[in-house]
Amino acid sequence: MRILCVLLSLMTSQIVLAETWVCRHDSPEREDLTFMPQADGTVAWQHQKLGSLDPLALIVNSDGLLTMATQRVNIMYSRFFHLDKFSGRMGETTFRASTLRRLEEKDPELNWNMVTTLWQCELKEASTK
């Protein structure tokens, strides 16, 4: 029984590591993003031109949702990504210090398109499952 549990957990870990999402934006100005959940509770991610970036914190990785966020408090901004695995749609929310101030002040002119960006993602299965 223990051997079966160990084998199942190893197989599950390999499947999680093999999950790779490639996300594209309609705007040609935005480069593709690639996300790969890791077994250590982080998400490795790459920008098409900038390459590998600091790992994101894995918040939720269920059958239907992948949620991740920047790990360190950054004076410039905080980013959150919510990927609906069923539709492939991902919302990226970036909170910059100036936006947080405007939220706090309840600025009626706040443009939410400056805060949230929508992406279309596709699951790329690795051949080593």
N, C-alpha and C positions, 0 to 999 in steps of 0.2 A: 504494500500500500504506500509506504514512504517513497519507494522508488518511482511509483506512478506519479505521485505528487511532484517530486523533483523533476521528472521528465516533462510533465505538463507545464511547470513554471519555466523551465528552460525553453520550451517551444514557444510559450507566450512571450518571453523576453525577446526571442529572435524575431517574432512577428512584429513586435513594437519597434524594434530597431530597423526593420525593413520598410516601415511606413515612411514614405516620402511624398510630400505635397509640393507641387509646383504651381505658383500663383501668378496670374497675369492681370494686368490692368488694361482697360480700353485705351488709355492715353499713351501715345508713343513716347512721351517724356518719362514715363515710369518704367523702371527695369523690373524683370521677373524676380520673384522671391521664392526660395526653396526652404521648406521646413522639414526637419527630421527629429521626431521625439526620441529621446535617449532613455536608457534604463536608469540613469542617475537622477531623474526628476527634472531634467533640463530639455530644451529643444535647441538643437543645432540649427542654424539658419544661414543662408547665403544670399547675397545680393548679386545679381547677374554681373555687374561690373566691379563692385567693391570686394567681392569674395566673401569669405567667412567673417561673421560678425560675432560679438560677445553673445554667448548662449542666453536664451530666454528661460525664464522660470516656467515650468509646466504647471498649469493651474488645474485643468480638466482634460483628460483624454479618455473619452467614452466611445461607445459605438457610433454616436451621432455628433459629438462635439469635441473640438480641440481648441482649448483656450490657453494662451500663453502671454507673458508680459515681461517687460524689462526687469532685470533683477535688482539693479542698483538704483538708488534714488539719484536722479540726474537733474541738475539745476535747469538744464535746457528743456527737457521734456520727459514724459513717461509714455510708453507705447503698450497697447493691449491689442491682441489679435484674437478674434472669435471666428472659428471656421466651422461651418455646418457641413459635416462630412456627407450628408445625403445629397445636398444640392451643389456642393462645391463652392458656395458663396462664402466669402470671408470679409468681415468688417475689421478694419484697422483703425483704432482710435488713438490719436496722439494728443496728449494734454501738454501744451507748452505753458510756461509760467504765465505768460500774458493772457492766455485763454482761461486759465484757472482764476486769475484776478477778475476777468470779465464775468465769469460764472458767479463768483462771489459777490460781485456788484450787481448781479442780475441785469446785465446789459441786454436790452431788448433787440439790439441790432447784431447780436452774435450770429455769425454765419456758421452753421453746423457743418457745411461742406469743408470748412477749414479744419474740422476736428476729426471727421470720420471719412475714410476712403473705402470703397467697395472693390473687392478683387474677385476673380473667378479662378478657382483652384482645381487641380486635377491630381488624383492619386496615381503615383508612379510606383508600381510594385517592383521591388528588387528581386533579382532572379535567385537569390540565396535565401530561401525560406526554410 
